Amino acid sequence: ATSGPITLDVVQGEWMSSSRAHISVAGTEVHMNGFPLRQHKVELNEDGTVSGVGRLWRLDCWAEDGAIQFRSTTFQNDMEARKEIWRRQDQTEAEKQRLLRYGGNSSFGELPSGYSSSKDAEDVALLTALVFQWREDDICNVRPCQVVPDFVNRAQTGLGVELLHFIAGSMREHGFRKRRGKEGHDIPVVVREPPDSACRAEALEVWKERVAEEEGFPPVQIGAEDEIFTSLGNGHFFQALNLYATEWPAINVDGIKYTVGEDADLADAISQGVPSIVLKSDTPRQVRTKIANLLNSKREFFWTLNDNGSVDVSKMEESMSKCSHFEWLSRGMDAIYVNCLVRTHLGIHDSKRIQM
């Protein structure tokens, strides 16, 4: 169905949400990433149409290609409420071809050869094709003070302050893991935004608003005429570095500030930047959104930093290292849910950031 009343029958089955969560609906029961949402079931209006899912989402309308659009119940005003779009699993192929055509280059009208028909292989092939299509020629060292989250990342919800400090705490405990070949931190994907870019103005405005609302975020260090980079898949990583650059206080731990100390690799990342794949400023918003979603959902695949500082973006390898359930979930959740996940993981029950 693509139109008409959205009844209980319509929402049955498997869906992928815009925040990259796998949604399964059976009757009124809802599972997210395999976990039952016991307090959030499908709710109906008197006429049998769907009104929403518990206290998480209220139904809004049909979206393109038979997708269903919900609104977060965090906000009462629909103009402010965050969108959450559910798409059927079999809708992905048309979306892939539409994204690949944005560049106007017929050679990217099909997925690259050499991959199997598995879902992971198709997603990785699409990611590498889109990045290859819109990237700048060279890898660039990007300093964290130049970076703000791209507006499209994590379903437009921004970063989770709890996850940001969790990553910074891990750097303090284990040291900064500089990228060397296949080891170390991820190779970030960012978009270069010159001072006259409309996307720059929008991303900077949104991020400044969120920093003003949440004292746990590091201060913005960008001037009015500075070139910036917007992050598509490593926003928490860059802002965790900014916590150290500004010696910002830790949350959930009294009397602790993030300081570089004797970690030479951390000092180098802050002052000289980290090697990053840079996309051009005219990368379409729809392409940015897809790249951000794929980077978050395909965390087990990586690029290799060669000895000469280059990266072959057409080749990604799958990591065989173990990934905790916590880490896997944290890559696909929006800001509100990932904050809850981190607090649960750390056993934090008393926090002013807990939403009742």
C-alpha positions in Angstrom: 0.0 0.0 0.0 1.1 3.5 -0.7 -2.1 5.5 0.1 -5.3 5.2 2.1 -5.9 4.5 5.8 -2.8 3.2 7.7 -4.4 0.4 9.6 -2.8 -2.3 11.8 -2.5 -4.6 8.9 -0.5 -2.1 6.9 2.3 -1.8 9.5 2.8 -5.6 10.0 6.2 -7.0 9.1 9.8 -5.8 8.8 10.9 -2.2 8.5 14.1 -0.1 8.5 13.7 3.2 10.3 15.5 6.4 9.2 17.6 6.2 12.4 18.8 2.8 11.1 16.9 0.7 13.5 15.4 -2.6 12.4 11.7 -2.6 13.3 9.5 -5.7 13.4 5.7 -5.5 14.0 3.6 -8.5 14.8 0.1 -7.7 15.9 0.5 -4.7 18.3 3.9 -6.0 19.5 7.0 -4.0 18.3 10.6 -5.1 18.3 13.6 -2.8 17.7 16.9 -4.4 16.8 15.6 -7.6 18.2 14.5 -6.2 21.5 10.8 -6.1 22.5 9.4 -2.6 23.2 7.2 -3.8 26.0 6.0 -0.4 27.0 5.5 0.9 23.4 3.0 -1.1 21.4 1.1 -0.1 18.3 -1.9 2.0 19.4 -5.1 2.5 17.4 -7.7 5.2 16.9 -11.4 4.4 17.3 -11.7 3.9 13.5 -9.0 1.2 13.5 -6.3 3.4 12.0 -2.8 3.5 13.7 -2.3 6.5 16.0 1.3 5.8 17.0 3.7 3.5 18.8 3.5 4.0 22.6 5.1 7.1 23.8 7.8 7.0 21.1 6.1 8.0 17.9 2.8 9.3 16.7 1.7 8.5 13.1 2.0 11.4 10.7 1.4 10.4 7.1 2.5 8.3 4.1 6.0 9.1 2.8 7.5 8.4 -0.6 7.5 4.9 -2.2 5.1 3.4 0.4 7.1 4.4 3.5 5.4 5.6 6.6 6.3 8.8 8.4 6.0 9.2 12.2 6.8 12.1 14.5 8.6 11.9 17.8 6.4 12.4 20.8 9.2 14.4 22.5 7.7 17.6 21.0 4.0 18.5 20.9 4.4 20.9 17.9 4.6 19.0 14.6 6.9 21.6 13.1 9.5 20.9 15.8 8.9 17.1 16.1 11.6 14.9 14.7 10.6 12.8 11.7 11.0 9.0 11.9 10.4 7.2 8.5 9.8 3.5 8.3 10.7 1.8 4.9 10.0 -1.7 3.8 13.2 -3.8 3.4 12.4 -4.4 -0.3 12.4 -0.6 -1.0 16.2 -0.3 -0.8 17.1 -1.1 -4.4 15.2 1.8 -6.0 16.7 4.2 -3.4 20.2 3.0 -4.3 19.8 3.6 -8.0 18.2 7.1 -7.3 21.2 8.1 -5.1 23.8 6.9 -7.6 22.2 9.0 -10.4 22.7 12.3 -8.5 26.2 12.7 -9.9 25.0 12.6 -13.5 27.7 10.0 -14.3 26.3 6.9 -16.1 29.3 4.8 -15.1 27.9 4.8 -11.5 24.4 3.7 -12.6 25.1 0.2 -11.4 26.7 -1.1 -8.2 30.5 -1.9 -8.6 31.4 -5.4 -9.7 33.1 -7.9 -7.3 30.5 -8.0 -4.6 28.1 -10.8 -3.7 24.4 -10.3 -3.5 24.3 -10.2 0.3 22.9 -7.2 2.1 26.3 -6.2 3.6 28.1 -6.4 0.3 25.4 -4.4 -1.5 25.5 -1.7 1.2 29.3 -1.5 1.2 29.3 -1.3 -2.6 26.8 1.6 -2.5 28.8 3.4 0.2 32.1 3.1 -1.7 30.4 4.2 -5.0 28.8 7.3 -3.4 32.0 8.3 -1.6 34.1 7.8 -4.8 31.6 9.9 -6.7 31.6 12.9 -4.4 35.0 12.9 -2.7 38.0 15.3 -3.2 41.1 13.7 -4.7 43.3 13.7 -1.7 43.0 12.7 2.0 43.1 15.7 4.2 44.2 16.1 7.8 41.1 17.7 9.5 41.5 19.4 12.9 38.6 18.7 15.3 38.1 22.5 16.0 37.0 22.9 12.4 34.3 20.2 12.6 30.6 20.3 13.4 28.0 17.6 12.9 26.3 17.6 9.5 22.6 18.4 9.9 21.5 15.1 8.2 23.4 12.8 10.6 21.5 10.5 13.0 18.1 11.4 11.6 18.8 15.1 12.3 18.9 14.6 16.0 22.5 15.5 16.4 25.0 14.0 18.9 24.3 12.2 22.1 26.2 14.0 24.9 26.5 10.8 27.0 28.2 8.8 24.1 30.4 11.8 23.4 31.8 11.7 27.0 31.9 7.9 26.9 34.3 8.1 24.0 36.4 10.8 25.6 36.6 8.7 28.8 37.8 5.7 26.8 40.6 7.9 25.3 41.6 8.9 28.8 41.6 5.3 30.1 43.2 3.5 27.1 45.0 6.4 25.3 44.3 7.8 21.8 44.4 5.1 19.1 46.1 6.9 16.1 45.2 5.5 12.7 48.1 3.4 11.3 47.2 1.2 8.3 44.2 -1.0 9.4 44.5 -0.2 13.1 43.3 2.7 15.2 40.4 5.1 14.9 38.0 5.0 12.0 38.9 7.1 8.9 36.3 9.9 9.2 34.1 11.1 6.2 33.5 14.8 6.3 32.1 17.5 3.9 34.2 20.6 3.2 32.0 23.8 3.6 33.5 27.1 2.6 32.3 30.3 4.3 29.7 31.1 1.7 28.1 27.6 1.8 24.4 27.5 2.7 24.9 24.0 4.3 27.7 25.5 6.4 25.4 28.2 7.8 22.7 25.7 8.6 25.0 23.1 10.2 26.8 25.8 12.3 23.5 27.4 13.5 22.0 24.0 14.5 25.1 23.0 16.4 25.5 26.3 18.2 21.9 26.0 19.4 22.5 22.5 20.7 25.7 23.5 22.4 23.9 26.4 24.1 21.2 24.0 25.4 23.6 21.3 26.7 26.5 22.2 28.9 28.2 18.9 28.3 29.1 19.7 24.7 32.5 21.5 24.1 32.3 25.2 23.0 32.3 26.0 19.3 35.7 27.3 18.2 34.8 28.4 14.7 34.9 32.0 13.5 32.5 33.7 11.1 34.8 33.5 8.1 36.4 30.1 8.8 36.1 27.1 6.5 34.5 24.2 8.3 33.9 20.5 7.8 30.7 18.7 8.6 30.9 15.2 9.9 28.8 12.4 8.5 29.9 9.4 10.5 32.4 10.3 13.2 30.8 13.3 14.9 31.1 11.9 18.4 34.8 11.2 17.8 35.6 14.8 16.7 33.7 16.4 19.5 35.3 14.1 22.0 38.7 15.4 20.8 37.3 19.0 21.2 36.6 18.1 24.9 40.3 17.7 25.3 41.2 20.7 23.1 39.1 22.9 25.4 39.9 21.0 28.6 36.1 20.7 29.2 34.7 19.2 32.4 33.5 15.6 32.3 29.8 14.8 33.0 28.7 12.2 35.5 32.1 12.5 37.2 32.8 15.4 39.6 36.0 17.4 39.5 37.4 15.9 36.3 38.5 17.8 33.2 39.7 16.3 30.0 43.4 17.1 29.6 45.9 15.8 27.0 48.7 15.1 29.5 51.5 13.1 27.9 49.5 11.4 25.2 51.5 12.6 22.1 49.2 11.0 19.6 46.2 12.8 21.2 48.1 16.1 21.1 48.9 15.5 17.4 45.3 14.7 16.5 44.1 18.0 18.1 46.8 20.3 16.7 47.5 18.6 13.3 44.2 16.9 12.6 43.3 13.3 11.7 43.4 11.9 8.1 39.9 12.1 6.7 38.0 11.4 3.5 36.7 14.8 2.3 33.5 15.2 0.2 32.8 18.2 -2.0 30.5 21.0 -0.6 28.0 20.4 -3.4 27.3 16.8 -2.3 23.4 16.6 -2.3 21.6 16.3 1.0 20.0 13.0 0.1 23.5 11.5 -0.7 24.9 12.9 2.6 22.0 11.2 4.5 22.6 7.9 2.8 26.4 8.0 3.4 25.9 8.9 7.1 23.4 6.1 7.6 25.7 3.5 5.9 28.7 4.7 7.9 26.8 4.2 11.1 25.3 0.8 10.2 28.4 -0.7 8.6 30.9 -0.1 11.3 32.5 -3.5 10.9 33.8 -2.4 7.4 36.8 -0.1 7.1 39.2 1.6 4.7 43.0 1.2 5.0 45.4 4.2 5.4 48.4 3.5 3.2 52.0 4.3 4.2 51.9 7.3 1.9 48.8 8.7 3.5 46.4 7.8 0.8 43.2 5.8 1.0 41.7 3.6 -1.8 38.0 4.5 -1.2 36.9 1.8 -3.6 38.0 -1.0 -1.3 36.7 -1.7 2.2 37.5 -4.7 4.3 35.5 -6.4 7.0 36.9 -6.4 10.5 36.9 -9.8 12.1 37.4 -8.4 15.6 34.6 -8.8 18.1 32.1 -6.0 18.7 30.1 -5.6 21.8 26.3 -5.4 21.7 26.6 -2.0 23.2 28.9 -0.7 20.5 26.8 -2.2 17.7 23.6 -0.6 19.0 25.2 2.8 19.7 26.1 3.3 16.0 22.5 3.2 14.8 20.5 5.1 17.5 19.5 8.7 17.5 20.7 11.1 20.2 17.9 10.5 22.7 18.1 6.7 22.5 21.9 6.5 22.5 22.0 8.7 25.7 19.7 6.2 27.4 21.8 3.3 26.1 25.1 4.8 27.6 23.5 5.5 30.9 22.2 1.9 31.1 25.6 0.6 30.1 27.3 2.6 32.8 24.6 2.0 35.5 23.8 5.7 35.8 20.4 6.2 37.4 20.6 9.7 38.9 21.1 12.3 36.2 19.4 15.6 35.3 19.5 14.4 31.6 17.1 11.5 32.3 13.8 12.4 30.6 10.7 11.3 32.5 
